Amino acid sequence: MRRTCFATLIVLAQAVLVAAGAFAAEQGPTVPKEKTPLFNGKDLTGWTFHLGKADVDPKTVWSVKDGVIRCEGSPAGYMQTTADYADYKLHLEWRWPEGGGNSGVLLHMTGKDTVWPKSIECQLMAGRAGDFYLIGGTDFNEHQDKSDTRVPRKKESSEKPLGEWNAYDIACRGNSIHVYVNGVLQNVATGTTVAAGKICLQSEGKPIEFRNLYLEPPAPLFTLKDQDEKDVGLSDLAGKIVVLEWMNDDCPISRRHYDRGTFNTLVEKYKDQGVVWLAVNSTHYSTPERNRKFAQEHNVPYPILDDRTGEIGRKYGAKTTPHICIVQGGSVVYSGAIDDDPGGNKAAPVNYVERAIEEILAGKPLSTPRTQPYGCSVKYAK
């Protein structure tokens, strides 16, 4: 009798959640505008559960201790966000505490709860992180072998030894997905047939642990002309550390750094370490010809991009020249000043950008992800 009552309560709870989900769907998916935690470190508020066995209490499968989510792996099922999401960069960390097993991150989950629901899976099977699986009829352009729902990762495994923490960074922009495993771009999907939905974590056989789950706005994509009228697109630089430097050839602060070789020094230092430097000129009266002349006069070895409309500068929140943004793993990981010397008088200023690049290359969290930019205001078009 108790088991029957418990099963009935589970069914009723699921019906309530379905109704709530339908209401949320009518409101449209949530698009994060700032860093948004998906896990508060204490409990599983904001998540619901579906297991293949309706009489099993989800609390016996999913638990929280010391800021870590633990999944026992049995029975098969998943926990899912209560909200639908679109246009985000998802960060999460995972490890296998008792030997390798199988799990996955389900993106853009829609439709009814079942094992397994309509979604695009980013695989977490030990040794196969970065693979895609297409579930419930989802599809994308890179899925060429229609006899197989798996789309393998592009490179050798970048996972850490079993028992150590790994990081997934998954950038979902419109109908595209870029998947990074420990900072390495492992897979890309374009033209996805789903672009919004819930985010799910699978229970699939063995214990697995998760921590540090959050969403951020993805770095805005762009394609701009450089000083030689060549197209430069951020999507073509996936997997690189991209430094965006807002400049104005009329700004004395911007010119000071060019005269002192501040930027060229860093470009030379990191040119063989996967770092790409791009200048962006959002000045409303700039032209490729003007940028080309400036590059020649100042021996600028990297592209100066023409953003005279100001569209990209505004999307990145560029306020001054210079203003530096570093894009890595699909999101802006640093935004602010080049250094701590607005007046240009310090003998040994702290170069925030150099420090950030060093920390990224070392796999460390950034000690100063945001600083106050200084310089001339960006001269945007009215």
Secondary structure, DSSP 8 states (H G I E B T S, - for coil): -HHHHHHHHHHHHHHHHHHHHHHHHHH--B--SS-EES--SSS-TTEEEEESSTTS-GGGTEEEETTEEEE---SSEEEEESS-B-SEEEEEEEE-TTS----EEEEEEESS--SS-EEEEEE-STT-TT-EEEETT---TT---TT-SEE--SSS-----TTS-EEEEEEEETTEEEEEETTEEEEEEES-S---BEEEEEE-SS-EEEEEEEEE------EEE-TTS-EEEGGGGTTSEEEEEE--TT-HHHHHHHHHTHHHHHHHHHTTTTEEEEEEE--TT--HHHHHHHHHHTT--S-EEE-TT-HHHHHHT--EESEEEEEETTEEEEEE-SBS-TTS--SS--BHHHHHHHHHHTT---S-SB----SEE-----
